[in-house]
Amino acid sequence: MGVKETGSYGKCEGSKAPGNTFGSTSCKEKDNRAFTSSKEYRGAPYIPSYMDLTNGPEPCVVCGDAATGYHYRLYESIADCTTYETAIKILGDLYVKPKNEIFARHLLATRRQEPGESLDTYLQALKTLANDCNFKSVTAEAYRDEYIRDSFISGLLSPSIRQRLLENKTLDLQTMHDQARALESAQKNSESYTLHGPPTLTPQSAAVKSDIRPEPLMETIDSASTTTAKCFFCGYAKHPRSRCPARDETCNKCDKRGHFAKVCQSKSNSKTSASLSTLATAISAASPPKLAKASVQVTINGRLADCLIDSGSTESFIHPQLAKALSLELKPSGVSVNMASSSLSVKTKGVCYVDIVLNRHCYKNVILGVLPGLCADVILGQDFQQKHSSVILKYGGDLPPLVLCGLTTLRTEPPQLFANLSPDIHPVAAKSRRYSSDDKKFIAAETQRLLREGIIEKSNSPWRAQVVVTKDENHKKRLAIDYSETINRFTLQDSYPLPRIDETVDKIAQYQVFSTIDLRSAYHQVPLKEDDKSYTAFESDGSLYQFTRVPFGVTNGVPCFQRIMDSFIEEEKLTDTFAYLDDITICGRDQKEHDHNLQRFLEAAKRKNIVYNENKCTFSTTKISILGYLVENGTKRPDPSVSVPFVNSNHLKT
């Protein structure tokens, strides 16, 4: 997530240049409007003014990106059209989704007024939804049939039957009924193929309490029902999950919720009355060997226990058998713990307070959740680890130490990000925006991540910018802040220059061995002055936050960051080291000189707490791709991968 120059290839998403708004109209939208409103199109293809096909693609005037993505693909779709109407029809088939009358009426019937939505806006939204409902003047009987049809499809228990019915753009009551009956019959016939014979009942021990369950009257099994499918959770005849008797029960075999022990597929937990030392060994034996380097021995209330240091766990936990052996007092707690897969969750059996001794440090009254099924005696999560500035685990690997972004801040003087402000500056609170449900979930998750890592904090600033959800070339969502309506309006440009690309590449080409370092979340490593934080305030997830480190999207972020990197190289007296924003190249005329320069850089980076993205770094190579050039054996030439989009374009083929 580094700082990149504008001008990269790909789909134009609007203005991305420093200081411009993320929310401006994209070239894609401008192309569509210009094309569909054109009255002069008669057989000649529409070519945007910023695309000069004679000299090859020119950068987009809005975003600076080379016009190779959406601009060409749109033209290719209609290249063979001879009339305006034909082109519009093709574009309509490509981009206008067909409307389903039944689903449109469902959306209209279930639309509710949203918080903060005015009555006029709500009414207009209903009218817009009604446009797709295909309302016509009909008799009372036809209206009744349509209403029954809509209610029938909405109330179906089988989502597969509903999906098949919704494949029809229009559907009358009788046709719907016939199709539904045929689909239901096919579904039942298909289920009979999955049963190869009468199910056998697994003998269970009478000592297992969860096996003795009163069988529901509505699910009574007789001799004629041996071919009926079984419920995966309770073992009785198949039924909706909402009516399953095991839905809220806890299995006495694995201590997990939602099924009976007689259908449990987990291996039974052996119970033992061994001594405490034997018990701790038995519990720890379940810990995978690969976790050994993240495990340490701790003292819990004066007794030794094995502990897993888990940075992926937000809370700390203790095994229930160990808690019982230590005679710990449990306080009730019904907290659900979500696993890495959000579909899996386990409830704690309570919480307890213990004293922990780790590496001669004593921690009093540490709260531990009692959680069954742990792979160690104790798991110490982020709540415990955050007591320290950092926690270091040594794995013995060959690569340099990796420090994650959320744990450190660059040791440097905070830049004067807003030193040049216009005289008419005044606080601006940008109007709140609406987002889709998926974007809301993404914004909430990213906000919590930034909050946990200390990159943002709660704010009471009079300024308020709005967040924007963007997508990169891999269609991965990213959270950005649109400062175009707030502080960027009053910020004067910092004229600190970026290095000239041609001169930088010429210098690098004089060497033989190279390493490239890509800084991770470059801006977010740089601290922000206390007085500047209020300018960065933004609304997110129903609250107001401000940055504690330099945010992306502010006008002078690029020059300030380049000044910091230049000062870092000068202060540390690093030789043969070149920085272009977050891309750093360490060079050497031979392997020995390169290794010496690289070692000096890594030591300086450690002193300054500079974090780099190891997956994007290249160490000790004789050929590199840098700033659009390939450098090798003292020579430079344009990187062929940069021109691939042009070469593959039909516009450049004869």
TAQUILIN-V316534 format. One line per field, one symbol per residue. psi: psi as a letter, one per 40 degrees, with the letter a starting at -180 (. if undefined). A space follows every 50 residues. Layout:
psi=???
//
This chain:
psi=fihiiieiiahheaheiheiideihiddddddddddeheehgdhihhide hgedeihiihedeeihgecddddddddedeieidddddddddddehhihh dddddddddehihihehidddddddddddddeefhihiiddddddddddd ddddeidhdddddddeehdihidddddddddddddddddddddeheihih hhhiheehdedghhhidefhhadefeehiihddeeaihiiddeheedeih hedeeiieiideeheihihhiifiiddddddddddehideedeeiihihh feiiihhhhheehdiiiihddddddefihhhihfhhhhadheehiihiea iihihhhhfehhhifhhhhhhieieidihhaddddedidihhhhefidii ihhideeiihgihhigdfdgiidfhiihhihiiiiidddddddddddddd ddeediiiifieihiiihhihaeefhiihihgedebdddehihhehiiih ddddddddeeidhihhhhihgddeehiiideedddeiihhfeihiiieih iieidfdddddddddddddddefhifhhhgbehhhhiieidddddddddd dddddddefhhigddeihhgiehihhfeihhhfeiiiihdddeddddehd dei.
//
